[in-house]
Amino acid sequence: MSDDVLILYGSRARGDAGPEADVDLMLATGVARPQTPVERMGVSLHRYPRTWLIEQASAGDLFAYHVGHEGLPLQDGDGFLLDLKAAFRRRASYIADARNGLLVARLLTETDWGMDASLRRRFFWGVRTCVISWIAEQYRPVFAAAELEHLIGFTGLADALGRREVMTFRDCQALSIRLEATLDDLAPASLTGDTLRSFLRD
């Protein structure tokens, strides 16, 4: 029997996917380290070592929690998904993760990147990381866009996340400003430019 485990996760697994949502698949395998994701025709395949995922869950990683608690096994002969779920140990705090996500989004709105899809994806990674981590600090971790919007009190967040593939730079900039206003004590406003880049590198 193969040790590879194939898991459907994200909005398709939760059942709250919009019509344009990607199909997010994870292959938990025996590779030595995480592999570059493969994206084809609305399907994203992410490949991670099984041992690495268990280690991440044990360290309180929210992505590992997401997969372990919301994923659906498509191929899992030895119950790996249950092991991943059981391995999760909550961190003492997720504020640093929330701050870093906010600062990534801030950095990516300092210079107009036009319609660069890769930078747009990084921007929304920052937004989602910020919001998910901030909520995990206060409550249990959640990942559905509507729940994120409700718990953070940010009207329009779910709509923006649903339209992230077509959001313009100006749209993203406005979203970042509103997020900063909602979480106004998360990171100092003075942290910008080269100082911000240095902070994130460190």
C-alpha positions in Angstrom: 0.0 0.0 0.0 1.3 3.5 -0.8 2.2 5.8 2.1 1.0 8.7 0.0 -2.1 10.4 1.4 -4.4 12.6 -0.8 -6.5 15.2 1.0 -9.1 17.7 -0.2 -9.1 20.8 1.9 -10.2 24.4 1.8 -13.6 25.7 0.7 -14.4 22.6 -1.5 -13.9 20.4 1.6 -16.0 22.7 3.8 -18.8 23.0 1.3 -18.8 26.8 1.2 -16.9 27.2 -2.1 -18.0 29.8 -4.6 -18.3 29.0 -8.3 -14.8 30.2 -9.1 -13.1 28.5 -6.1 -10.0 26.4 -6.7 -9.8 22.7 -5.8 -7.1 22.5 -3.1 -5.4 19.1 -2.8 -2.6 18.0 -0.5 -0.4 15.1 -1.1 1.2 14.0 2.2 4.1 11.8 1.2 7.6 10.6 1.9 9.4 13.5 0.2 12.3 15.1 2.2 10.9 18.6 2.2 7.9 20.6 1.0 7.6 20.8 -2.8 6.7 23.7 -5.1 2.9 23.7 -5.6 1.4 22.7 -9.0 -1.5 24.7 -10.3 -3.5 23.5 -13.4 -7.0 24.5 -14.5 -8.3 25.5 -11.1 -6.7 22.7 -9.2 -3.8 23.3 -6.7 -1.7 20.4 -5.6 0.5 20.9 -2.6 3.0 18.2 -1.6 4.4 18.0 1.9 6.3 15.4 3.9 4.1 13.5 6.3 6.6 13.9 9.2 6.9 17.6 8.5 3.1 18.1 8.7 3.0 16.2 12.0 5.8 18.4 13.4 4.0 21.5 12.2 0.8 20.4 13.9 2.6 19.7 17.1 4.1 23.2 17.0 0.6 24.8 16.7 0.7 25.6 13.0 -2.7 26.8 11.8 -2.3 25.4 8.3 -1.7 22.0 9.7 -4.8 22.5 11.9 -6.8 23.6 8.9 -6.0 20.4 7.0 -6.3 18.1 9.9 -9.7 19.4 11.1 -11.4 20.4 7.8 -9.7 18.1 5.3 -11.4 15.2 3.6 -9.4 12.1 2.9 -9.5 10.9 -0.7 -6.7 8.3 -0.2 -5.6 7.6 3.4 -5.0 3.9 4.0 -3.5 4.3 7.5 -5.5 7.1 9.0 -2.9 9.8 8.6 -5.5 12.6 8.7 -6.6 11.5 12.1 -3.0 11.4 13.3 -2.5 15.0 12.0 -5.6 16.2 13.8 -4.6 14.5 17.1 -1.0 16.0 16.8 -2.1 19.6 17.0 -1.1 21.5 20.1 -2.2 25.1 20.4 0.5 27.8 20.7 0.5 30.2 23.6 -0.1 33.0 21.2 -0.7 33.8 17.5 -0.3 37.5 17.7 3.2 37.5 16.0 1.7 35.5 13.1 -1.2 38.0 12.8 1.3 40.9 12.9 3.5 39.4 10.2 0.5 38.8 7.9 -0.6 42.4 8.3 2.9 43.7 7.6 3.3 41.5 4.5 0.0 43.0 3.2 1.2 46.5 4.1 4.5 46.1 2.3 2.8 44.8 -0.8 0.6 47.9 -1.0 3.5 50.4 -0.9 4.3 50.0 -4.6 1.8 49.6 -7.4 2.2 46.1 -8.8 -0.6 46.5 -11.4 -2.2 43.1 -12.2 0.7 40.9 -11.1 -1.1 37.7 -10.1 1.8 36.4 -8.0 2.0 39.5 -5.8 -1.8 39.6 -5.5 -1.7 36.0 -4.2 1.0 37.0 -1.7 -1.1 40.0 -0.6 -4.1 37.8 0.1 -1.9 35.3 1.9 -0.9 38.1 4.2 -4.5 39.2 4.7 -5.8 35.7 5.4 -2.8 34.9 7.7 -3.4 38.1 9.7 -7.2 37.5 10.1 -7.0 33.8 10.8 -4.2 34.2 13.4 -5.9 37.2 15.1 -9.1 35.1 15.4 -7.2 32.1 16.6 -5.7 34.2 19.4 -9.3 35.1 20.6 -11.3 32.0 19.7 -10.9 28.6 18.0 -9.3 28.7 14.6 -11.7 29.2 11.7 -11.1 29.4 8.0 -14.4 30.0 6.2 -14.6 33.6 4.8 -18.0 34.3 6.2 -17.0 33.3 9.7 -13.8 35.3 9.5 -15.8 38.4 8.5 -18.2 37.9 11.3 -15.6 37.3 14.0 -13.3 40.2 13.1 -16.2 42.6 12.4 -15.0 43.5 8.9 -17.9 44.0 6.5 -17.0 43.0 3.0 -14.1 40.8 3.9 -15.7 37.6 2.6 -16.6 39.3 -0.7 -13.1 40.5 -1.1 -11.6 37.1 -0.5 -14.1 35.6 -2.9 -13.0 38.0 -5.6 -9.3 38.0 -4.9 -8.4 36.7 -8.3 -9.8 39.9 -9.9 -9.0 42.5 -7.3 -7.0 45.4 -8.6 -4.0 46.9 -6.8 -6.2 49.9 -5.7 -8.8 47.4 -4.4 -6.1 45.6 -2.4 -4.7 48.9 -1.1 -8.1 50.0 0.2 -8.6 46.5 1.8 -5.3 46.8 3.6 -6.2 50.3 4.9 -9.5 49.0 6.3 -7.8 45.9 7.8 -5.2 48.2 9.5 -8.1 50.4 10.9 -9.9 47.3 12.2 -6.8 46.0 14.0 -5.3 49.4 14.8 -3.1 48.3 17.7 -1.5 45.2 15.9 1.5 46.9 14.3 3.0 50.5 14.5 2.0 52.6 11.6 5.6 54.0 11.5 6.9 50.6 10.3 7.2 51.1 6.5 9.6 51.1 3.6 13.1 49.8 4.2 12.6 49.4 7.9 9.6 47.2 7.2 11.5 45.1 4.7 14.3 44.6 7.2 11.8 43.7 9.9 10.2 41.0 7.8 13.6 39.6 6.6 14.6 39.3 10.3 
